[in-house]
Amino acid sequence: MRLFVREQAPLAAVYAAQLALTALVYWLDGYRNVENALYAALLSGALFAGYLTYRYVTHRRFYQLLESGGEREAELGDPSSSPLPEHLQRLLRLQLRRSRTELQQVRQTIDAHIQFINQWVHQMKTPLAIVHLIVQREDDARFQAIGDETDRLQKGLDMVLYTARLDAFEQDMHVETLELAELARAAASQQKRLFIRNRVFPSIDVPAGIRVATDEKWLIFALTQLLTNAVKYTPKTKEPARRVVYVRGAMEDGGAMLEVRDRGIGIPDSDLPRVFNPYFTGENGRTVQEATGMGLYLVKQICDKLGHRIEIESEVGTGTVVRIRF
């Protein structure tokens, strides 16, 4: 109703001005019969009010559609009584068909792109595995350096692959009941070269018998990101106590909990609310060239999709703890 009034206000003003101008012309011409003039104005006003009423009744659903911002498109009703709603409905249907066609094309393009990325990553993993096997047989420091860089490439490819699969997470998920201790040891074992290269010791304290419902592959990838971050931000100090990454599991608040704690440089309070945002590296990322800002983002996305809750606490100069609650 308000939109109708606002639209017809200029017309009502023009009508009132036209009526006043006509009365003025007759007055200047010497016409002094006020009763007839008022009667004529009353008839004209009634005719104008009838027109406005008719227009509002025939366009009511049209104005409701515009006021609702398109949310009540289905209530447009039969547009055959007025040409404006009829043409609007045709336009909406045309735009809807175009939007659906464009959306379908975009989806096909994205699916093809993701398929290409998956194929490319798998193709790159094969030569990397061969290089890794070759360098394992050599004790030369140069081959050890090649092995370290191969590990970095492997982790980068895994991050690309898992990022591409996030949109189709439900199609690549297999939930089962697993031993939390075995998951923690498997993730730490996969990163043994990372620990050795950085001279960091993993301390795993997860009691046996704690079982969780999760996806093994996705959770181990998330734990890998947490362990990589913990090692990455551990300072190169001679203090043995600070060169330890603690992985602890327990039953808390009626559910299982797994945390990864380091004694590293910590995260500033101003950066903590944004650490789960994609591509956010913060102050620490400016000092570490390997920081991509995607590790914690992927961990958060994976935990959300698996139904786990993730928490993070940190203090500058003391360390960081990331906790997953199942």
C-alpha positions in Angstrom: 0.0 0.0 0.0 2.8 2.4 0.9 4.5 1.8 -2.4 1.2 2.5 -4.3 0.7 5.7 -2.4 4.2 6.9 -3.1 3.9 6.1 -6.8 0.5 7.8 -7.2 1.4 10.9 -5.1 2.8 12.9 -8.1 -0.3 12.0 -10.1 -2.5 13.3 -7.3 -0.5 16.5 -7.1 -0.8 17.1 -10.8 -4.6 16.4 -10.7 -5.0 18.9 -7.8 -2.9 21.5 -9.7 -4.9 21.0 -12.9 -8.2 21.3 -11.0 -7.0 24.5 -9.3 -5.8 25.9 -12.6 -9.1 25.2 -14.3 -11.1 26.9 -11.5 -8.8 29.9 -11.7 -9.3 30.3 -15.4 -13.1 30.2 -15.0 -12.9 32.6 -12.1 -10.8 35.1 -14.1 -13.3 34.8 -16.9 -16.1 36.0 -14.6 -17.7 32.7 -13.6 -18.9 33.1 -10.0 -21.2 30.1 -9.5 -19.3 28.4 -6.6 -21.9 25.6 -6.0 -21.6 24.3 -9.6 -17.8 24.5 -9.4 -17.7 22.5 -6.2 -20.1 20.0 -7.6 -18.0 19.6 -10.7 -14.9 19.3 -8.6 -16.7 16.6 -6.5 -17.6 14.6 -9.6 -14.1 14.9 -10.9 -12.6 13.9 -7.6 -14.9 10.8 -7.3 -13.9 9.8 -10.8 -10.2 10.2 -9.9 -10.7 8.2 -6.7 -12.4 5.5 -8.6 -9.5 5.3 -11.0 -7.0 5.0 -8.1 -9.2 2.3 -6.5 -9.4 0.3 -9.7 -5.7 0.6 -10.2 -4.8 -0.5 -6.7 -7.2 -3.5 -6.8 -5.8 -4.7 -10.2 -2.2 -4.1 -9.2 -2.3 -5.0 -5.6 -0.4 -8.3 -5.9 2.1 -6.5 -8.2 2.8 -3.9 -5.5 3.0 -6.6 -2.8 5.6 -8.4 -4.9 7.7 -5.3 -5.3 7.5 -4.5 -1.6 8.5 -8.0 -0.6 11.7 -7.9 -2.7 10.7 -10.9 -4.8 10.0 -13.2 -1.9 6.3 -13.4 -2.8 6.7 -14.1 -6.5 4.3 -17.0 -6.3 1.5 -14.6 -5.1 1.6 -12.4 -8.2 -1.7 -14.0 -9.2 -3.4 -13.8 -12.5 -1.7 -11.0 -14.5 -4.2 -11.0 -17.3 -6.3 -8.2 -15.8 -3.4 -5.6 -16.2 -0.6 -5.4 -18.8 2.0 -4.2 -16.3 2.0 -7.3 -14.0 1.7 -9.5 -17.1 4.9 -8.1 -18.6 6.6 -8.1 -15.2 5.8 -11.8 -14.8 7.1 -12.5 -18.3 10.3 -10.7 -17.5 10.7 -12.6 -14.2 10.3 -15.9 -15.9 12.7 -15.0 -18.7 15.3 -13.8 -16.1 14.7 -17.0 -14.1 15.4 -19.2 -17.1 18.5 -17.2 -17.9 19.8 -17.4 -14.4 19.2 -21.1 -14.2 21.0 -21.7 -17.5 24.0 -19.5 -16.4 24.1 -21.2 -13.0 24.1 -24.6 -14.6 27.0 -23.5 -16.9 28.9 -22.2 -13.9 28.4 -25.5 -12.0 29.6 -27.5 -15.0 32.6 -25.3 -15.3 33.4 -25.6 -11.6 32.9 -29.4 -11.6 35.2 -29.7 -14.6 37.8 -27.6 -12.9 37.7 -29.6 -9.7 37.9 -32.8 -11.7 41.0 -31.5 -13.5 42.6 -30.5 -10.2 42.0 -33.9 -8.8 43.5 -35.6 -11.8 46.4 -33.3 -11.9 47.2 -33.8 -8.1 47.1 -37.6 -8.5 49.4 -37.4 -11.5 51.9 -35.3 -9.6 51.8 -37.6 -6.6 53.2 -40.5 -8.6 56.5 -38.9 -9.5 56.8 -37.5 -6.0 56.4 -40.9 -4.5 59.2 -42.2 -6.9 61.5 -39.4 -5.9 60.8 -40.1 -2.3 61.7 -43.8 -2.7 64.9 -42.8 -4.5 66.2 -40.4 -1.9 65.4 -42.8 1.0 68.2 -45.0 -0.2 70.8 -42.3 0.0 72.5 -40.8 3.0 73.9 -37.8 1.3 72.8 -34.4 2.8 71.7 -33.3 -0.6 69.3 -36.1 -1.0 67.9 -35.5 2.5 67.2 -31.9 1.4 65.5 -33.2 -1.7 63.4 -35.5 0.6 62.4 -32.5 2.8 61.3 -30.5 -0.2 59.4 -33.5 -1.5 57.5 -33.7 1.7 56.6 -30.0 1.3 55.3 -30.6 -2.2 53.3 -33.6 -1.0 51.6 -31.5 1.7 50.9 -28.7 -0.8 49.3 -31.2 -3.2 47.2 -32.7 -0.4 46.0 -29.2 0.6 45.0 -28.5 -3.0 43.2 -31.8 -3.2 41.3 -31.6 0.1 40.3 -28.0 -0.6 38.9 -29.0 -4.0 36.9 -31.8 -2.3 35.3 -29.7 0.4 32.3 -28.8 -1.8 31.6 -32.5 -2.4 32.4 -33.5 1.2 29.4 -35.6 1.7 30.3 -37.8 -1.3 33.8 -38.4 0.0 32.9 -39.1 3.6 32.9 -42.5 5.5 32.0 -42.2 9.1 33.0 -45.1 11.4 33.9 -45.6 15.1 37.6 -45.4 15.6 40.2 -45.5 18.4 41.3 -42.0 19.1 44.8 -43.1 20.2 45.4 -44.9 16.9 44.3 -41.8 14.9 46.7 -39.6 16.9 49.6 -42.0 16.4 48.9 -42.4 12.7 48.9 -38.6 12.2 52.1 -38.2 14.1 53.8 -41.1 12.3 53.0 -39.5 8.9 54.9 -36.3 10.0 58.0 -38.0 11.4 60.3 -36.4 8.8 58.8 -33.0 9.7 59.6 -33.6 13.4 63.1 -34.9 12.7 63.9 -32.1 10.3 62.9 -29.4 12.8 64.2 -31.4 15.8 60.8 -31.3 17.5 59.6 -34.2 19.6 56.0 -35.4 19.6 54.5 -36.4 23.0 51.3 -38.4 22.6 49.2 -39.0 25.6 45.8 -40.5 24.5 44.4 -43.3 26.7 43.3 -46.5 25.0 39.6 -47.2 24.8 38.4 -43.7 23.7 36.4 -44.2 20.6 35.0 -41.5 18.3 32.7 -41.5 15.3 34.5 -39.7 12.5 36.1 -40.0 9.1 39.6 -41.3 9.4 41.0 -39.8 6.2 39.6 -36.3 6.8 40.4 -36.2 10.5 44.0 -37.3 10.0 44.4 -34.6 7.4 43.1 -32.1 9.9 45.5 -33.4 12.6 48.3 -33.1 10.0 47.5 -29.4 9.6 47.5 -28.9 13.4 50.8 -30.7 13.8 52.4 -28.9 10.9 51.4 -25.6 12.4 52.7 -26.6 15.8 56.1 -27.5 14.4 56.2 -24.5 12.1 55.8 -22.0 14.9 58.0 -23.7 17.4 61.0 -21.5 18.0 64.5 -22.8 17.2 65.7 -22.7 20.8 68.0 -25.0 22.7 65.5 -25.5 25.5 64.3 -29.1 25.1 61.0 -28.3 26.9 60.0 -25.8 24.3 60.7 -28.2 21.4 57.9 -30.6 22.2 54.5 -30.8 20.6 51.9 -32.4 23.0 49.0 -34.5 21.6 46.6 -35.3 24.4 43.2 -37.0 24.5 40.7 -37.4 27.2 37.0 -37.7 28.0 35.6 -34.3 29.1 32.1 -33.0 29.5 30.6 -36.3 28.4 32.5 -36.5 25.1 35.9 -37.2 23.7 38.5 -34.5 23.3 41.8 -34.3 21.4 44.2 -31.4 21.7 47.4 -30.4 20.0 49.6 -28.1 22.2 52.9 -26.4 21.4 55.3 -24.2 23.3 55.8 -21.9 20.3 55.6 -18.2 19.6 51.8 -18.0 20.2 49.1 -15.9 18.4 48.4 -12.3 19.3 44.9 -11.6 20.8 44.0 -9.4 17.8 44.5 -12.3 15.4 42.7 -15.0 17.3 39.1 -14.2 16.1 40.3 -14.4 12.4 42.6 -17.5 12.4 39.9 -19.7 10.9 39.3 -17.3 8.0 40.7 -18.4 4.6 44.1 -16.9 3.6 44.5 -15.1 6.9 48.1 -15.4 8.1 48.2 -12.6 10.7 51.4 -11.2 12.3 53.1 -14.6 12.6 52.5 -15.3 8.9 54.7 -12.4 8.0 57.6 -14.0 9.7 57.0 -17.5 8.3 57.3 -17.7 4.5 55.5 -21.1 4.4 52.3 -19.7 5.9 49.3 -19.9 3.5 46.4 -19.0 5.8 44.5 -22.2 4.7 45.5 -24.7 7.3 43.2 -23.7 10.2 40.5 -22.8 7.7 40.5 -26.3 6.3 40.5 -27.8 9.9 37.5 -25.7 10.8 35.6 -26.6 7.7 36.4 -30.3 8.2 35.4 -30.3 11.8 32.1 -28.5 11.1 31.2 -31.0 8.4 32.1 -33.9 10.6 30.1 -32.5 13.5 33.1 -31.8 15.7 33.7 -28.6 17.6 37.1 -26.9 17.4 38.5 -24.5 20.0 41.8 -22.5 20.1 43.6 -20.8 22.9 46.9 -19.0 22.6 49.3 -16.7 24.5 52.2 -14.8 22.9 55.5 -16.3 23.9 53.9 -19.2 25.7 52.3 -21.3 22.9 49.0 -22.4 21.3 46.5 -25.2 22.0 43.9 -26.3 19.4 41.2 -28.6 20.8 38.8 -30.8 18.9 35.7 -32.0 20.8 33.8 -35.0 19.4 
